[in-house]
Amino acid sequence: MYGLTDAGASTVGLLLGAGEWQTAIKSGKVLLGMMGIMSSTVAILFVIFHSKIGMIFSNDSDIIDLASSLSIILAISYILLSITFACFGTLQGQGRPHIAAVSMFFGLWGLSVPCAAIFGKKMDKGLVGVWWGLVVGYTVMTLVMCIFVYKSDWEALSLAAMNRSEKKNDGVKDLENKSRSVRRERS
């Protein structure tokens, strides 16, 4: 997941910086599709083998039953997180990682942790409740990031990326010119 996120961020950023914002949109969609395929495959395996997963860790029937109960929730979580990380990569490539950071902070710390405590302890649902609490935060975090990606003004983001690239290139040119001046003075 992390490798695809980084690849997506690099690709979207490169394309936006090159002024190819329409291709950047397509690459964001490809990233989302690849993440969807990967996470769906893992989720399907969690669902198919839900009653067997616990056996990997223990022979204890309580552990096996708990792992079985968690498998469906983990499948949902994995799909949500893959969409989140696809949006995160896209937002990074757009030069807007702060949106992802705020969404993650609010979703994980503002919602997941309190909901996990409420569902797990107060409602006496234990570990299953904790995971459902995490799903609440993941869902909100994912929706917020999806909205920002969907509502993106890709053309404006491309212009901003090109401006940032020009400033960096100007800085490199300034350093090259200074280096040439120093060499001439030494000669």
Buried (B, 14 or more C-beta within 10 A) or exposed (E): BEEBBBBBBBBBBBBBBBBBBEBBBBBBEBBBEBBBEBBBEBBEBBEEBBEEBBBEEEEEEEEBEBBBBBBBBBBBBBBBBBBBBBBBBBBBBBBBBEBBEBBBEBBBEBBBBEBBBBBBEEEEBEBBBBBBBBBBBBBBBBBBBBEBBEEBEBEEBBBBBBEBBEEEEEEEEEEEEEEEEEEEEEE
